[in-house]
Amino acid sequence: MNNFVGFFDVHTHLLPGVDDGSSCMEETMIMIKIAWEQGIQTMIATPHYAVGRENIPVDELRRIKDMVEEEAKKLDKNIRIYLGNEIFYSDSIIEKLNSKQALTLADSQFVLVEFSYEEAYSEIYRGLLRLVNSGYIPILAHVERYFVLYKREDWIGELIKMGCYMQMNGNSLIGGRMNARVNYNLKLLNNGMVHFLGSDCHDFRVRIPNIKRAVDILLKKSDTQTVIQILYENPMRLLENA
């Protein structure tokens, strides 16, 4: 596993100039190179989408994504870039998804969705259930950030049983052994309550595509199969829409 390749990063903000992520193609390519050097070969670009805000039209996003992928293949012909959105939930989001104004991940039925970090559990549950009942498969972005879900494995389990998946940011696993949050995040992962690991990268200085440090920690605190499952097998099923 020291020289692992071919992993996925399902949560990135690497498209230049479309949200609060990469500002230009040069920065995007530095981010992709950092990810590639850490063994990430496939990335899903997930620019923010929120109803009522000024969102980049889908055709323009696809054009930019294609341009980024073309540049990335100069680094490695095996690099793949897919497109989606990180969607801020609102009740009208179903309509936006049905009309293709908001994007699922890689044209699958999987939807990367976030809520306010201070959202009540009842509202998170209701929103995710609406997505499930509309035929979508929600992936709750950075599950570790929601105040109401901290130390509430029963509620996280309820959401999973409903048909939701959980995504955690790699940086949330990085910290000292006395860090209570990090220890809890590792517990969630080891208990099978995290299905995808993403970098949520926004730049190449502070919020970088930092997956390898998280993987190194997981290999000590978890096991190889868990790493393979959340960084390869589950993303492959996403691409296959399984």
C-alpha positions, 0 to 999 in steps of 0.5 A: 500500500505504500505505492498505492495508485488508482484511488478516487477523490469524490469531493473536490473544488478544483475547477478554475473560477467556478466557486470558492475553490481553484482560482485559475488553471495553474492552481488547478493543475498544481492541485491535480499534481498533488493528488496524483502524487498521493495516488489519486487517479480519479477525481470528481469535481463538485462545485457548489450549487445552491438554489437562489445563488448565481450558479455556473450553467451546466454546459459551461461546467462541462466545458471547463471540466473537459479542458481540465481533464485534457490538461491533466492527461498531459501529466498522466493519461490515466487521470480521469475527471468527472463532474458533479455538484456539492449541493446545499439542500433546499426543498426545491433541489429535487426540481433542479436535479430533475431538470439537470440544472443541478448535477448528480455525481458523474451522471449517476443517481448519487447526489453529494448534499450538504446542510448547514452545520447547525441544522436540526436532525429532523431537517437533515432526515427530512431532506435526505428522505425526500431525495431517496423518495425521489429516486436519488442516492444521497451522500451526506458531505463531510458527515463529521461537521454536523453538530447534531450528529456528533456522538450520535451513531444511532442517528447516523445509522438511521440515515444509512438504513434509510439509504444514505451514504456518508462522506468524510473529509480526509483532514478530519482523520489527521490529528494527535491521539488525544484529539477527541474529534479525530478519535470519534471520526476514526470510530465512525469509519471503523464501525462502517459508518463512512462510505467515501473519503474525500479531500474537499480540496479548495486550493494548493496551500491550505485546503489541499487534496490531502489524502495520503496522510489520512490513508497512512493513519487509517493503515495504522488505526484500521485495515487495508480493506477499509482503505480500499473500500472507501477510496476505490470499491465504493467510488467504483460502484458510484461510477457504475451507478450500483 
